[in-house]
């Protein structure tokens, strides 16, 4: 396994890119540490698969370098980089048995037969492929074929990293959670560097220790699932992570804080100091639905009108109008509210986030 570093790396599919909008990946520096379990999360078209293909060597970056343990590998093929990659759709040899599919990369490496048998059986046990080892791959379901494809990537012990490009797309929904846990188990057992590309925040959170969130060709935040949820560094992270995502409100400056309409939100001295250092008026206030509180009327609460209530079984999602601004509030199932009812909302200062030009403003040290 290897530490993978991207330095001043950027990529465009245009021969002569005219500006940032022509880049699939905008210039960035990033490090995937040795032995980590990482997810690369973002919507379609944000550059996830492009980045994965650059790491593997299937694609050469337009600019910058890819380093494995500090050594440039831009000129090396995927084979020379010793990368295993599992794609969105299964890649198997239909005429071979499951055993031979799993053994294929080990035989190419010249391992002894006894070691190949031991390793194949070990991975087959983890992925629950043992009953299928002697069946031809052509007779397998799509789910089973993808498990074989994943197993062929996992079977090698000498790889620099294993890259997964949305590998559970064809997997039956009932098996997805189980396979995510299996991958996590394999990582913990074998300590392999793994990078898992997905657009599904649940997949990312279940599999990864740390998640890189991509947006418009950039990694806008890299952190644990808790960090991404509680302290999103970019408005996109706030919106994309969570169900529903973060409430984002356009606000303007006012003495001691920010406001929209007649509703004012005081800010700490540290945040106010940072705000004074920027001349931008692109200001947004964010708070997650989970952190807005329903209270009795008091000087710190804001009256809002209930527009809709969605009962989702173990909790409710309330949509409320506050001075024309629609807000989502997550409530426990036992709280009784009705449409057109006036409720009083409290916004705890701890969970209010101010964004300037879409990036989080944090208090000056």
C-alpha positions as CSV (number, residue, x, y, z in Angstrom):
1,X,0.0,0.0,0.0
2,X,1.1,3.6,-0.6
3,X,0.6,7.2,0.4
4,X,-0.9,8.9,-2.6
5,X,-0.3,12.6,-3.1
6,X,-1.7,14.9,-5.7
7,X,0.4,18.1,-6.2
8,X,-0.8,21.1,-8.2
9,X,-2.9,18.6,-10.2
10,X,-5.6,19.7,-12.6
11,X,-7.2,18.1,-15.7
12,X,-9.2,19.4,-18.7
13,X,-10.6,17.4,-21.5
14,X,-10.2,20.5,-23.7
15,X,-6.9,20.9,-25.7
16,X,-6.8,24.6,-24.9
17,X,-8.9,25.3,-21.8
18,X,-9.9,29.0,-21.7
19,X,-10.9,29.2,-18.0
20,X,-11.8,27.3,-14.8
21,X,-15.1,26.1,-16.3
22,X,-13.1,24.1,-18.9
23,X,-11.5,21.9,-16.2
24,X,-13.0,18.7,-15.0
25,X,-10.6,19.0,-12.0
26,X,-9.4,22.4,-10.9
27,X,-5.9,22.7,-9.5
28,X,-5.6,21.0,-6.1
29,X,-3.2,19.4,-3.7
30,X,-4.4,16.4,-1.7
31,X,-2.9,13.5,0.2
32,X,-4.5,10.0,0.7
33,X,-2.5,8.6,3.7
34,X,-1.3,5.0,3.7
35,X,-3.8,2.4,4.9
36,X,-6.8,4.8,5.1
37,X,-10.4,4.0,4.1
38,X,-11.6,7.0,2.1
39,X,-14.7,8.0,0.2
40,X,-14.8,10.5,-2.7
41,X,-18.3,11.9,-2.6
42,X,-20.2,14.2,-4.9
43,X,-22.9,14.5,-7.6
44,X,-22.5,13.3,-11.2
45,X,-20.1,15.4,-13.2
46,X,-18.1,16.8,-10.3
47,X,-14.9,15.1,-11.3
48,X,-14.9,12.0,-9.0
49,X,-14.2,9.3,-11.7
50,X,-11.7,11.6,-13.5
51,X,-9.7,11.8,-10.3
52,X,-9.9,8.1,-9.7
53,X,-8.7,7.4,-13.2
54,X,-5.8,9.8,-12.8
55,X,-4.7,8.1,-9.6
56,X,-4.9,4.6,-11.3
57,X,-3.1,5.7,-14.4
58,X,-5.9,5.2,-16.8
59,X,-5.8,9.0,-17.5
60,X,-2.8,11.4,-17.5
61,X,-3.5,14.8,-15.7
62,X,-3.2,17.9,-17.8
63,X,-1.2,19.6,-15.0
64,X,0.7,18.6,-11.8
65,X,1.9,15.3,-10.4
66,X,0.7,12.1,-8.9
67,X,3.1,10.8,-6.2
68,X,3.2,7.3,-4.7
69,X,5.2,7.4,-1.5
70,X,6.8,10.6,-2.7
71,X,7.8,9.3,-6.1
72,X,6.2,10.7,-9.3
73,X,4.2,8.0,-11.2
74,X,2.6,10.1,-14.0
75,X,4.5,8.1,-16.6
76,X,3.6,4.7,-15.1
77,X,0.7,2.4,-16.3
78,X,-1.9,1.1,-13.9
79,X,0.0,-2.2,-13.8
80,X,3.3,-0.5,-13.0
81,X,1.5,1.5,-10.3
82,X,0.3,-1.8,-8.8
83,X,-3.3,-0.5,-8.5
84,X,-6.4,-2.6,-8.3
85,X,-9.6,-0.9,-9.6
86,X,-13.2,-2.1,-9.3
87,X,-15.6,-0.4,-11.7
88,X,-19.3,0.5,-11.7
89,X,-20.3,-2.6,-13.7
90,X,-18.8,-6.1,-13.1
91,X,-15.7,-7.1,-15.1
92,X,-15.3,-10.8,-15.0
93,X,-14.1,-13.6,-17.3
94,X,-17.4,-15.4,-18.1
95,X,-15.7,-18.6,-19.4
96,X,-13.7,-19.0,-16.1
97,X,-15.0,-20.3,-12.8
98,X,-15.3,-18.0,-9.8
99,X,-12.1,-19.6,-8.3
100,X,-10.1,-18.9,-11.5
101,X,-11.4,-15.3,-11.7
102,X,-10.2,-14.6,-8.2
103,X,-6.9,-16.5,-8.8
104,X,-6.2,-14.8,-12.1
105,X,-4.2,-11.7,-10.7
106,X,-2.3,-14.0,-8.3
107,X,-1.3,-16.4,-11.0
108,X,-0.1,-13.4,-13.1
109,X,2.1,-12.4,-10.1
110,X,3.7,-15.9,-10.0
111,X,2.5,-16.9,-6.5
112,X,2.7,-20.6,-5.5
113,X,-0.5,-22.6,-5.9
114,X,-0.9,-23.2,-2.2
115,X,-0.7,-19.5,-1.5
116,X,-3.2,-18.7,-4.3
117,X,-5.6,-21.3,-2.9
118,X,-5.3,-19.9,0.6
119,X,-5.8,-16.3,-0.5
120,X,-8.7,-17.1,-2.8
121,X,-10.5,-19.0,-0.1
122,X,-9.9,-16.2,2.4
123,X,-11.5,-13.6,0.2
124,X,-14.3,-15.9,-0.9
125,X,-15.2,-16.5,2.7
126,X,-15.3,-12.8,3.5
127,X,-17.5,-12.1,0.4
128,X,-19.6,-15.3,0.9
129,X,-18.6,-16.7,-2.5
130,X,-17.5,-20.1,-1.2
131,X,-20.6,-22.0,-2.6
132,X,-19.9,-20.4,-6.0
133,X,-16.2,-21.1,-6.4
134,X,-16.6,-23.9,-9.0
135,X,-19.4,-22.3,-11.0
136,X,-18.7,-20.5,-14.3
137,X,-19.0,-16.8,-14.0
138,X,-21.4,-16.6,-17.0
139,X,-24.0,-18.4,-14.8
140,X,-23.9,-15.8,-12.0
141,X,-26.4,-13.0,-11.3
142,X,-25.3,-9.4,-11.7
143,X,-24.9,-9.1,-7.9
144,X,-22.7,-12.2,-7.8
145,X,-20.6,-11.1,-10.7
146,X,-19.9,-7.7,-9.0
147,X,-18.9,-9.6,-5.8
148,X,-16.4,-11.6,-7.9
149,X,-15.1,-8.4,-9.5
150,X,-14.7,-6.8,-6.1
151,X,-13.0,-10.0,-4.9
152,X,-10.5,-9.9,-7.7
153,X,-9.5,-6.4,-6.7
154,X,-9.2,-7.4,-3.0
155,X,-7.4,-10.7,-3.4
156,X,-3.9,-9.1,-4.0
157,X,-2.0,-8.3,-0.9
158,X,0.8,-6.3,-2.6
159,X,-1.3,-3.5,-4.2
160,X,-0.5,0.2,-3.6
161,X,-4.3,0.9,-3.3
162,X,-7.7,-0.4,-4.3
163,X,-10.0,2.1,-6.1
164,X,-13.7,1.5,-6.2
165,X,-15.8,3.5,-8.8
166,X,-19.4,3.3,-7.6
167,X,-19.1,-0.5,-7.3
168,X,-22.6,-1.1,-5.8
169,X,-24.6,0.4,-8.6
170,X,-25.8,-3.0,-9.9
171,X,-26.1,-4.6,-6.4
172,X,-29.6,-5.4,-5.1
173,X,-30.6,-2.7,-2.5
174,X,-31.0,-5.3,0.2
175,X,-27.4,-6.4,-0.2
176,X,-25.8,-3.0,-0.4
177,X,-25.6,-2.4,3.3
178,X,-24.1,-5.9,3.9
179,X,-21.4,-5.4,1.2
180,X,-20.5,-2.0,2.5
181,X,-19.9,-3.6,5.9
182,X,-17.9,-6.4,4.3
183,X,-15.6,-3.8,2.6
184,X,-15.2,-2.1,5.9
185,X,-14.3,-5.4,7.5
186,X,-11.8,-6.2,4.8
187,X,-10.1,-2.8,5.3
188,X,-9.9,-3.4,9.0
189,X,-8.6,-6.9,8.6
190,X,-6.0,-6.2,5.8
191,X,-5.1,-2.5,6.4
192,X,-5.3,-1.7,2.6
193,X,-5.5,1.9,1.2
194,X,-9.0,2.1,-0.3
195,X,-10.6,5.0,-2.1
196,X,-14.3,4.6,-2.8
197,X,-16.2,6.8,-5.2
198,X,-19.9,7.4,-4.7
199,X,-22.7,9.9,-5.0
200,X,-24.5,8.3,-2.0
201,X,-23.7,9.9,1.4
202,X,-24.9,6.8,3.3
203,X,-22.4,4.6,1.3
204,X,-19.6,7.1,2.0
205,X,-20.4,7.4,5.7
206,X,-20.7,3.6,6.2
207,X,-17.5,2.8,4.4
208,X,-15.0,5.6,5.0
209,X,-13.1,7.0,8.0
210,X,-12.7,10.3,6.1
211,X,-14.7,11.7,3.2
212,X,-13.5,14.1,0.4
213,X,-16.5,16.0,-0.9
214,X,-16.1,17.2,-4.5
215,X,-18.0,20.0,-6.1
216,X,-17.3,21.6,-9.6
217,X,-13.9,19.9,-9.9
218,X,-12.6,20.8,-6.4
219,X,-12.4,19.0,-3.0
220,X,-14.3,21.5,-0.9
221,X,-14.0,19.6,2.3
222,X,-12.1,16.6,3.6
223,X,-13.2,15.2,7.0
224,X,-15.0,12.6,9.1
225,X,-18.7,12.1,8.6
226,X,-19.3,14.0,11.9
227,X,-17.2,16.9,10.8
228,X,-19.0,17.2,7.5
229,X,-22.4,17.1,9.2
230,X,-21.7,19.4,12.2
231,X,-19.2,21.9,10.6
232,X,-19.6,22.0,6.8
233,X,-16.9,24.1,5.2
234,X,-18.9,25.0,2.1
235,X,-22.6,25.6,1.4
236,X,-22.6,22.7,-1.0
237,X,-21.4,20.3,1.8
238,X,-24.2,21.6,4.0
239,X,-26.8,21.1,1.3
240,X,-25.5,17.7,0.0
241,X,-24.9,16.1,3.4
242,X,-28.0,15.4,5.5
243,X,-31.6,14.6,4.7
244,X,-32.9,17.1,4.3
245,X,-29.8,19.3,3.8
246,X,-28.8,22.4,5.6
247,X,-31.2,25.5,5.6
248,X,-29.3,28.3,3.7
249,X,-30.6,31.8,4.0
250,X,-29.4,34.9,2.1
251,X,-28.6,37.6,4.7
252,X,-27.2,41.1,4.8
253,X,-24.9,42.8,7.3
254,X,-26.3,44.6,10.3
255,X,-24.8,46.0,13.6
256,X,-23.5,43.0,15.6
257,X,-24.5,40.4,13.1
258,X,-26.6,39.6,10.0
259,X,-30.2,39.8,9.2
260,X,-32.9,38.9,6.7
261,X,-36.1,40.9,6.8
262,X,-36.6,42.0,10.4
263,X,-35.0,38.9,11.8
264,X,-31.5,39.5,13.2
265,X,-28.9,37.0,14.1
266,X,-26.0,38.1,16.4
267,X,-22.6,36.8,15.6
268,X,-19.5,36.4,17.9
269,X,-16.8,39.0,17.9
270,X,-14.4,36.6,16.2
271,X,-16.8,36.0,13.3
272,X,-17.6,39.7,13.0
273,X,-13.9,40.5,12.8
274,X,-13.5,38.0,9.9
275,X,-16.6,39.4,8.2
276,X,-15.2,42.9,8.4
277,X,-12.1,41.7,6.5
278,X,-14.2,40.8,3.4
279,X,-15.9,43.2,1.1
280,X,-18.2,40.5,-0.4
281,X,-22.0,40.8,0.0
282,X,-22.5,37.2,-0.9
283,X,-23.5,36.2,2.6
284,X,-25.5,33.1,3.6
285,X,-26.5,31.8,7.0
286,X,-26.8,28.1,7.5
287,X,-28.3,25.8,10.1
288,X,-29.3,22.2,9.9
289,X,-33.0,21.1,10.4
290,X,-31.8,19.0,13.4
291,X,-30.6,22.0,15.3
292,X,-33.5,24.4,15.0
293,X,-35.6,24.2,18.2
294,X,-39.3,24.7,18.8
295,X,-39.8,26.8,21.9
296,X,-42.3,28.8,23.9
297,X,-42.5,32.5,22.8
298,X,-39.5,34.4,24.2
299,X,-37.2,37.3,23.2
300,X,-34.8,34.9,21.4
301,X,-37.5,33.0,19.4
302,X,-38.9,33.8,15.9
303,X,-42.6,33.2,15.0
304,X,-43.1,31.1,11.9
305,X,-46.1,29.6,10.1
306,X,-46.3,25.9,9.5
307,X,-46.6,25.2,5.8
308,X,-46.3,21.4,5.8
309,X,-45.6,18.4,8.1
310,X,-44.1,15.2,6.7
311,X,-44.5,12.1,9.0
312,X,-41.5,9.9,8.3
313,X,-42.2,7.3,11.1
314,X,-39.5,7.9,13.7
315,X,-39.4,11.6,13.1
316,X,-41.2,14.5,11.3
317,X,-40.0,17.2,8.9
318,X,-41.7,20.5,9.4
319,X,-41.6,23.1,6.7
320,X,-42.1,26.6,8.1
321,X,-42.3,30.1,6.6
322,X,-40.3,32.8,8.4
323,X,-40.6,36.2,6.8
324,X,-41.0,34.5,3.4
325,X,-38.1,32.1,3.9
326,X,-38.9,28.4,3.9
327,X,-37.1,26.5,6.6
328,X,-36.9,22.7,7.3
329,X,-37.1,21.6,10.9
330,X,-36.6,18.0,12.1
331,X,-38.9,17.1,15.0
332,X,-39.4,14.0,17.1
333,X,-42.5,11.9,16.3
334,X,-44.3,12.8,19.5
335,X,-44.5,16.6,18.9
336,X,-47.9,17.6,17.6
337,X,-48.0,20.4,15.0
338,X,-50.5,21.3,12.3
339,X,-50.5,23.2,9.1
340,X,-51.0,27.0,9.4
341,X,-50.1,26.8,13.1
342,X,-47.8,29.5,14.4
343,X,-44.7,28.0,16.0
344,X,-41.7,29.7,17.7
345,X,-38.3,28.8,16.4
346,X,-35.0,29.1,18.3
347,X,-31.7,29.1,16.4
348,X,-28.8,28.1,18.8
349,X,-25.8,30.2,18.2
350,X,-23.5,27.2,18.3
351,X,-25.1,25.7,15.2
352,X,-25.4,28.9,13.1
353,X,-22.9,29.0,10.3
354,X,-22.0,32.1,8.3
355,X,-20.8,31.6,4.7
356,X,-19.1,34.3,2.6
357,X,-18.8,33.4,-1.1
358,X,-20.0,30.0,-0.2
359,X,-17.2,29.2,2.2
360,X,-17.5,29.0,6.0
361,X,-16.3,32.0,8.1
362,X,-14.7,30.9,11.3
363,X,-13.8,33.1,14.2
364,X,-10.3,34.6,14.2
365,X,-7.9,33.0,16.7
